[in-house]
Amino acid sequence: MHGSEALFGVVSIIITISGILAIFIPFWVFRIRNEIIKTNQLLAQLIELNGGINPDHYIIDSSAKPTKQCPKCGKANKKTDSTCIYCGTNLRNTL
């Protein structure tokens, strides 16, 4: 009987700790969530005060392959293509 009393004591301690954590963890999660929301609102206000988001300030990816547009259909083709792969228009004189 001595072993079962020890097991009961350990299990009751684990259940007590789990109950305490179940009560307090949601408050921590909601606090972190609310702080993130406030931070995002503050950053949005700072961006707005700074003049908003300007698409000209974005960095263009230099690893993108150079393309040229077809004057007829307007779709992008490889820079080395001599004809449009979509409509067959001659692209030799296109920049």
Secondary structure by P-SEA (a helix, b strand, c coil): caaaaaaaaaaaaaaaaaaaaaacaaaaaaaaaaaaaaaaaaaaaaaaaacccccccccccccccbbbbbccccccccccccccccccccccccc
